[in-house]
């Protein structure tokens, strides 16, 4: 993240790494830089607990990112 953290916003979250990677690729194809933050604690691996991953983008890209994600019908 080469911008101050206060300029980044959560655009998508999922417990599926596949869906995060898909959305990240869609955004990248449209020149939108994104960063994923995985709040997963490795202690929960043994318990097989779902983890949630957040995908963050710069706030100036938010409107376009919403359109891209919505048009791709990724839920």
PyMOL CGO cylinders between C-alpha atoms (Angstrom):
from pymol import cmd
from pymol.cgo import CYLINDER

trace = [
    CYLINDER, 0.00, 0.00, 0.00, 1.87, 3.03, -1.21, 0.3, 1, 1, 1, 1, 1, 1,
    CYLINDER, 1.87, 3.03, -1.21, -0.83, 5.46, -0.03, 0.3, 1, 1, 1, 1, 1, 1,
    CYLINDER, -0.83, 5.46, -0.03, -1.61, 6.39, 3.57, 0.3, 1, 1, 1, 1, 1, 1,
    CYLINDER, -1.61, 6.39, 3.57, -3.84, 3.74, 5.22, 0.3, 1, 1, 1, 1, 1, 1,
    CYLINDER, -3.84, 3.74, 5.22, -6.66, 6.22, 5.73, 0.3, 1, 1, 1, 1, 1, 1,
    CYLINDER, -6.66, 6.22, 5.73, -7.05, 6.42, 1.94, 0.3, 1, 1, 1, 1, 1, 1,
    CYLINDER, -7.05, 6.42, 1.94, -7.71, 2.69, 1.57, 0.3, 1, 1, 1, 1, 1, 1,
    CYLINDER, -7.71, 2.69, 1.57, -11.19, 1.21, 1.91, 0.3, 1, 1, 1, 1, 1, 1,
    CYLINDER, -11.19, 1.21, 1.91, -12.60, -2.28, 2.16, 0.3, 1, 1, 1, 1, 1, 1,
    CYLINDER, -12.60, -2.28, 2.16, -14.22, -3.14, -1.18, 0.3, 1, 1, 1, 1, 1, 1,
    CYLINDER, -14.22, -3.14, -1.18, -14.82, -6.87, -0.84, 0.3, 1, 1, 1, 1, 1, 1,
    CYLINDER, -14.82, -6.87, -0.84, -14.56, -9.62, 1.75, 0.3, 1, 1, 1, 1, 1, 1,
    CYLINDER, -14.56, -9.62, 1.75, -14.93, -13.35, 1.59, 0.3, 1, 1, 1, 1, 1, 1,
    CYLINDER, -14.93, -13.35, 1.59, -13.87, -16.54, 3.31, 0.3, 1, 1, 1, 1, 1, 1,
    CYLINDER, -13.87, -16.54, 3.31, -12.92, -17.91, -0.14, 0.3, 1, 1, 1, 1, 1, 1,
    CYLINDER, -12.92, -17.91, -0.14, -9.34, -17.29, -1.30, 0.3, 1, 1, 1, 1, 1, 1,
    CYLINDER, -9.34, -17.29, -1.30, -10.52, -18.19, -4.82, 0.3, 1, 1, 1, 1, 1, 1,
    CYLINDER, -10.52, -18.19, -4.82, -13.12, -15.39, -4.84, 0.3, 1, 1, 1, 1, 1, 1,
    CYLINDER, -13.12, -15.39, -4.84, -10.61, -12.89, -3.43, 0.3, 1, 1, 1, 1, 1, 1,
    CYLINDER, -10.61, -12.89, -3.43, -8.14, -13.81, -6.17, 0.3, 1, 1, 1, 1, 1, 1,
    CYLINDER, -8.14, -13.81, -6.17, -10.86, -13.54, -8.82, 0.3, 1, 1, 1, 1, 1, 1,
    CYLINDER, -10.86, -13.54, -8.82, -11.93, -10.05, -7.69, 0.3, 1, 1, 1, 1, 1, 1,
    CYLINDER, -11.93, -10.05, -7.69, -8.31, -8.98, -7.33, 0.3, 1, 1, 1, 1, 1, 1,
    CYLINDER, -8.31, -8.98, -7.33, -7.64, -10.08, -10.94, 0.3, 1, 1, 1, 1, 1, 1,
    CYLINDER, -7.64, -10.08, -10.94, -10.73, -8.27, -12.23, 0.3, 1, 1, 1, 1, 1, 1,
    CYLINDER, -10.73, -8.27, -12.23, -9.63, -5.08, -10.50, 0.3, 1, 1, 1, 1, 1, 1,
    CYLINDER, -9.63, -5.08, -10.50, -6.07, -5.45, -11.76, 0.3, 1, 1, 1, 1, 1, 1,
    CYLINDER, -6.07, -5.45, -11.76, -7.34, -5.90, -15.34, 0.3, 1, 1, 1, 1, 1, 1,
    CYLINDER, -7.34, -5.90, -15.34, -8.90, -2.46, -14.91, 0.3, 1, 1, 1, 1, 1, 1,
    CYLINDER, -8.90, -2.46, -14.91, -5.75, -0.88, -13.46, 0.3, 1, 1, 1, 1, 1, 1,
    CYLINDER, -5.75, -0.88, -13.46, -7.01, -0.86, -9.88, 0.3, 1, 1, 1, 1, 1, 1,
    CYLINDER, -7.01, -0.86, -9.88, -4.42, -1.81, -7.27, 0.3, 1, 1, 1, 1, 1, 1,
    CYLINDER, -4.42, -1.81, -7.27, -5.75, -3.90, -4.42, 0.3, 1, 1, 1, 1, 1, 1,
    CYLINDER, -5.75, -3.90, -4.42, -4.30, -5.41, -1.28, 0.3, 1, 1, 1, 1, 1, 1,
    CYLINDER, -4.30, -5.41, -1.28, -5.69, -8.31, 0.68, 0.3, 1, 1, 1, 1, 1, 1,
    CYLINDER, -5.69, -8.31, 0.68, -5.60, -8.48, 4.44, 0.3, 1, 1, 1, 1, 1, 1,
    CYLINDER, -5.60, -8.48, 4.44, -6.13, -11.85, 5.99, 0.3, 1, 1, 1, 1, 1, 1,
    CYLINDER, -6.13, -11.85, 5.99, -7.21, -11.57, 9.61, 0.3, 1, 1, 1, 1, 1, 1,
    CYLINDER, -7.21, -11.57, 9.61, -6.91, -15.32, 10.00, 0.3, 1, 1, 1, 1, 1, 1,
    CYLINDER, -6.91, -15.32, 10.00, -5.13, -16.61, 13.06, 0.3, 1, 1, 1, 1, 1, 1,
    CYLINDER, -5.13, -16.61, 13.06, -3.16, -19.77, 12.27, 0.3, 1, 1, 1, 1, 1, 1,
    CYLINDER, -3.16, -19.77, 12.27, -4.23, -21.19, 15.60, 0.3, 1, 1, 1, 1, 1, 1,
    CYLINDER, -4.23, -21.19, 15.60, -7.64, -21.82, 14.03, 0.3, 1, 1, 1, 1, 1, 1,
    CYLINDER, -7.64, -21.82, 14.03, -6.23, -24.05, 11.27, 0.3, 1, 1, 1, 1, 1, 1,
    CYLINDER, -6.23, -24.05, 11.27, -6.50, -27.07, 13.53, 0.3, 1, 1, 1, 1, 1, 1,
    CYLINDER, -6.50, -27.07, 13.53, -10.09, -26.21, 14.34, 0.3, 1, 1, 1, 1, 1, 1,
    CYLINDER, -10.09, -26.21, 14.34, -10.98, -25.84, 10.64, 0.3, 1, 1, 1, 1, 1, 1,
    CYLINDER, -10.98, -25.84, 10.64, -12.63, -22.46, 11.34, 0.3, 1, 1, 1, 1, 1, 1,
    CYLINDER, -12.63, -22.46, 11.34, -13.59, -20.25, 8.39, 0.3, 1, 1, 1, 1, 1, 1,
    CYLINDER, -13.59, -20.25, 8.39, -11.40, -17.22, 7.89, 0.3, 1, 1, 1, 1, 1, 1,
    CYLINDER, -11.40, -17.22, 7.89, -12.34, -13.93, 6.34, 0.3, 1, 1, 1, 1, 1, 1,
    CYLINDER, -12.34, -13.93, 6.34, -10.12, -12.05, 3.91, 0.3, 1, 1, 1, 1, 1, 1,
    CYLINDER, -10.12, -12.05, 3.91, -10.62, -8.37, 3.15, 0.3, 1, 1, 1, 1, 1, 1,
    CYLINDER, -10.62, -8.37, 3.15, -9.70, -6.75, -0.16, 0.3, 1, 1, 1, 1, 1, 1,
    CYLINDER, -9.70, -6.75, -0.16, -8.76, -3.07, 0.06, 0.3, 1, 1, 1, 1, 1, 1,
    CYLINDER, -8.76, -3.07, 0.06, -8.41, -0.45, -2.66, 0.3, 1, 1, 1, 1, 1, 1,
    CYLINDER, -8.41, -0.45, -2.66, -7.63, 3.24, -2.80, 0.3, 1, 1, 1, 1, 1, 1,
    CYLINDER, -7.63, 3.24, -2.80, -10.78, 5.25, -2.08, 0.3, 1, 1, 1, 1, 1, 1,
    CYLINDER, -10.78, 5.25, -2.08, -10.53, 7.09, -5.41, 0.3, 1, 1, 1, 1, 1, 1,
    CYLINDER, -10.53, 7.09, -5.41, -11.13, 3.76, -7.22, 0.3, 1, 1, 1, 1, 1, 1,
    CYLINDER, -11.13, 3.76, -7.22, -14.19, 2.80, -5.20, 0.3, 1, 1, 1, 1, 1, 1,
    CYLINDER, -14.19, 2.80, -5.20, -16.93, 3.72, -7.68, 0.3, 1, 1, 1, 1, 1, 1,
    CYLINDER, -16.93, 3.72, -7.68, -15.31, 1.90, -10.61, 0.3, 1, 1, 1, 1, 1, 1,
    CYLINDER, -15.31, 1.90, -10.61, -14.49, -1.11, -8.42, 0.3, 1, 1, 1, 1, 1, 1,
    CYLINDER, -14.49, -1.11, -8.42, -18.14, -1.43, -7.33, 0.3, 1, 1, 1, 1, 1, 1,
    CYLINDER, -18.14, -1.43, -7.33, -19.24, -1.45, -10.98, 0.3, 1, 1, 1, 1, 1, 1,
    CYLINDER, -19.24, -1.45, -10.98, -16.64, -4.08, -11.91, 0.3, 1, 1, 1, 1, 1, 1,
    CYLINDER, -16.64, -4.08, -11.91, -17.51, -6.39, -9.01, 0.3, 1, 1, 1, 1, 1, 1,
    CYLINDER, -17.51, -6.39, -9.01, -21.25, -6.00, -9.56, 0.3, 1, 1, 1, 1, 1, 1,
    CYLINDER, -21.25, -6.00, -9.56, -20.99, -6.67, -13.31, 0.3, 1, 1, 1, 1, 1, 1,
    CYLINDER, -20.99, -6.67, -13.31, -18.92, -9.81, -12.63, 0.3, 1, 1, 1, 1, 1, 1,
    CYLINDER, -18.92, -9.81, -12.63, -21.70, -11.05, -10.32, 0.3, 1, 1, 1, 1, 1, 1,
    CYLINDER, -21.70, -11.05, -10.32, -19.23, -12.18, -7.65, 0.3, 1, 1, 1, 1, 1, 1,
    CYLINDER, -19.23, -12.18, -7.65, -20.91, -12.66, -4.29, 0.3, 1, 1, 1, 1, 1, 1,
]
cmd.load_cgo(trace, "trace")
